[in-house]
């Protein structure tokens, strides 16, 4: 049996529970593809999984491979997998319920993958799936952003925020973004309507015109979220990736929604088309090797990881 290098966990805990191992290369089921992984990336959900925050979704009774973003080359297809052929470059947002992309090979459902746009490297492709799919669903599907509306992206300089800004621009939206002093340059580069340094300004004071949509990507508590609600117009929408107050779902003046991003090659294909047209561009802050994965998790825990971090997997 061929072996592969992987970064695994066998128990929950701090970043140093991640360790290198050599495991059997998995075989694809009939509706799956086997991919040689060239790129993965860090997402906060990876750290949550490592900590045990997802409960029974993550089983560590045997070595578990994390990693939700994948970019690589198809090397084998299952008997009923007809969408791709060996040699195809593909990318995907993987299921958190199974082994991920912190390894030299991964298997996944072919329906969850799409061809990597020709104008992207593996590293660029690895930075996109989870962030772009989350932003697509948050801004377009749950947020229902329409032409020329006003949107606040709270916590706008992370991977999802950068994608959300680009998607909102395609609707000619007036975009307000919050960031820390250290990451303001990201928003300046994206040229949005208004930038708020949340360490120096209160959005409640800085925003003087009502909003159509607030897209919250920051880890706010219930009271902090509720303080933002008055910024919305009647009929406005508040969408959050970090949960919402339970009693706020019954709010009559506005719509309050929590978001949990869904996988799917169909949405990813729409994102691919925007990338091919130059309408959506990856923004990578840093690249790392597989052995650096624990250190990247540590930087995240310390609040020192800014922007999208990509792992270059295959040697």
Residue, then its C-alpha position, 0 to 999 in steps of 0.5 A: x500500500x502506497x504511503x503519504x505524508x500527512x499532518x494529523x491529530x489523535x487528540x484535541x488540544x493546542x496547536x502542538x497536538x498536530x503532528x506529522x505521520x505517514x498513512x496509507x493513501x486512501x482509495x476513492x469510492x465509486x462517486x469519489x475522486x482521489x486527488x494529489x494535494x498541491x495546496x491547502x489553506x488555514x481556516x478558523x474552522x480548522x482550529x475549532x476542529x482541533x480544539x474539539x469544538x465540533x463535538x462528535x463531528x470530529x472523531x479522533x479514535x484513529x488519526x484524523x487529518x484536518x484541512x477544508x480547502x483543497x487544490x490539486x490534481x486528480x489521480x484516480x476516479x471511482x467507477x461512477x465518477x465521470x466529471x473529471x479525468x486523471x490529470x485535471x486540476x481541481x479545487x474544493x471545500x471539503x466535508x468537515x466530517x471526514x479526512x481533509x487536505x493536510x496531506x499529500x492525497x485526499x478523497x472527496x465527492x466529485x460533486x463537491x469539486x470544480x476545475x481550477x480556473x486556468x488563470x490560478x496557481x494551485x496556491x491561489x486556488x487553495x485560498x478560495x473555496x471555503x472563503x468564497x463559498x461562505x461570502x457568496x452565500x452570506x452576501x448573495x443568498x442569505x444577505x440578498x444584496x441588491x444593486x446599489x445597496x449599502x452593506x457593512x462587513x464587520x471584520x472585513x480583512x479576513x479571507x471571507x471579508x475580502x471575498x465579500x467585498x469583491x462580491x458586493x462590488x459586483x452589485x455596485x454596493x456602497x461598502x463599509x468595512x471594519x478592521x483593526x489598525x494593523x490590517x487597515x491597509x487591506x481595505x485601503x487596497x480594495x478601495x471601499x466606500x468607508x473604512x472603520x478602525x474598530x480600535x479607534x472608532x465605534x461603528x454606531x458613531x461612524x455610520x450615519x446612513x442606514x444600511x441594507x445589510x450587515x455581514x458579521x464575521x467578527x466573534x461578537x457576543x449577543x449584546x455586541x451584535x444587538x447594538x448593531x441592529x439599529x444601523x439597519x433600515x426597516x426590512x434590512x438583514x443581519x447575517x453572521x457567520x459567528x452565530x446570532x442571539x437566539x431571541x434576535x431571530x424573532x426580530x420583527x423590524x429586520x431579518x437576523x440569520x446565522x450562516x453555516x456555509x454549504x459545499x457544492x460544485x455548482x456554487x463553486x462553478x459560479x465562483x470559478x466563472x467570476x475568477x476566469x473573468x477577472x471579477x474575483x481575485x484571491x488575496x494570499x497573505x502568506x504561504x507555508x509548508x506542511x510542517x508549518x501547520x502547527x505554527x500557523x495554528x499558533x499564530x491564529x490562537x495568538x491573534x497574529x495571523x492576518x489575511x489568508x495563509x496557504x499551505x504548499x503541500x506536495x513536494 
